[in-house]
Amino acid sequence: MEFENFQARSCPTLNIDSVARFIVSLQRESGEIPWHEGGKTDPWDLVESAMGLNVAGFYREADRAFEWMLSNQNADGSWYSSYVEGRPKDRTCETNMSSYIATGVFHHWLIRREMDFIEALWPGVEKGLDFAISLQTERGEIYWAKSPEGDVDPMALLTGSSSIYMSLKCGLSLARLLGKEMPHWERAFEKLGSSIRDNIHIYNISKSRFSMYWFYPVLSGVLTGDAAAKRIERYWKKYVIEDQGVRCVSDRPWVTMAETSELVLAIAGMGKPGLAKIVFSWIQDRVYEDDTFWCGYTFPDMTVWPEEKISWTNAVALMAADALYSITPGSRLFSHDAWDGFRFKG
């Protein structure tokens, strides 16, 4: 990729403690972590927040978040799409939300190496992944959700399916740690990867406006090597505003810190830390007085929007910093060369 003209801004040290303490300030006694004060909680972003807390060394608070996950898992392995103050708000059950706990638990293992924790969380991981692959088609894609009435929505989302691919990698690695054979997960993993690499047209194209649609197949490691490089380069100008960050939606002037940080994870995972550091430097001054990150801002008028401080936005910034500067042993979670299929090489 030819980005020789890109220059890094001054990149001050991320205030890890301040960012983590903000996430903790939102955490309820139950372990639940909402998006923001008075906001909703969703299971995917709660796991993301727990991962950020583990990067920052806030272990007790991270464990409480995972305890909340176990306490609120449905009998079929799913979680509801959103909760407010511990009560379900949207009773849709999404496959990517049911599976992401596997990514969070394996990340926990990489950082803390606590087998007791893995054993305690395994039932939730197993049920969550089983729910996700119960909605897999013969072609390999995974439908995104069941309605509150139990009807399957026959739509496959590229971002969600890529996230499930990552979760299956992590779930299979956890199974190996525990000495468990999960051949149905292995089959699901291979079919899902093939569907994305070879039949990407089967995924809902209407979501391609969103930058996650662009880089999630790379972030998750479905696309690696030349295929990853070509995808990132092909759509770079569609989603990236140089010296600013990543648009959430390609046709809107809204740069978001979470999407920018996730792109950093994807680029670093490809083995391009120099470029990743440049992109991360673009958002280092997009912070409040307490050094916590904005959710996003409109460009070019530089209006911060929305004004709420978001838990998972700050968590993924911590994860991006870890990937770039090796703060913890979890820094290589998204590194392509750390994986051989679903086997983590370290």
Secondary structure, 3 states (H helix, E strand, C coil): CCCCCCCCCCCCCCCHHHHHHHHHHHCCCCCCCCCCCCCCECHHHHHHHHHHHHHHCCHHHHHHHHHHHHHHCCCCCCCCCEEECCEEEECCEEHHHHHHHHHHHHHHHHHHCCHHHHHHHHHHHHHHHHHHHCCECCCCCEEEEECCCCCEEEEECHHHHHHHHHHHHHHHHHHHHCCCCCHHHHHHHHHHHHHHHHCHHHCCHHHHHEHHHHHHHHHCCCCCHHHHHHHHHHHHHHHEECCCEEECECCCCEEEHHHHHHHHHHHHHHCCHHHHHHHHHCCCCCECCCCCECCEEECCCCEECCCCCCHHHHHHHHHHHHHHHCCCHHHHCCCHHHEECCEECC
